[in-house]
Amino acid sequence: MAKQIYNGSTDKRIIGMKIMNGELKEEDLKDYLESLPDVSANADKVTVVMEKKDRPVS
């Protein structure tokens, strides 16, 4: 089992603040992210068709 170096929020703003405050090292985060498994094969393709509707000018 990989050593878990970060178990907080995955919000990039919070991670950025933790790096700036010295609570988390960038290289530790990089190592952790590289240790995560590739699960891209589990993704489903989603097709979205957007229709433009004319709106009256107010």
N, C-alpha and C positions, 0 to 999 in steps of 0.2 A: 504494500500500500504506500502511495506517495505521501511524503510529508506535507501536511497542509499548512501553508505559511499564511494564508489569509482566509478568514471565514466571516468577514463582515459584508457590508453592502457591496453590490457589484456596480453601483452607480459610478460612472467615471469621474464625476465631480468629487465624490467622497474619497475615492481612491487617490485622486490628484491631491486633495488636501492632506491625506495621510502621508503621501510621499513628501510634500512640502514641509510638513511638521516633523519629518524624520521617524514617523511611526512605522513606515514601510519603505523598504529599499526597492528601487526600480528593478535592479537585477534579480531580487527575490521574487518580485511579481512576474517578471519575464520567465524565470525558471518555472514558476507555478503554472503559468498559462501554457507553456510548452509541454508540461506534464499531463495536461488534460487530454482525454481521449477524443479522437476525431469521430463525431457522431453525425457528420453531414449526410451520410447515407440514409439516415432516418428522416430526413426532411421531405416534405411533400411539396410538389410544384403547385403554385397557386396562380391562376390567370385571372386578371381583373380587367374588365372592359368598362371604360369610362365613356359615358355619353355626355356630350355638351348640350345643355339645354339653354336656349335663349331666354334671358330674363328681361322683363320690361324695365326701362330706365325710369327711376322715380324722380 
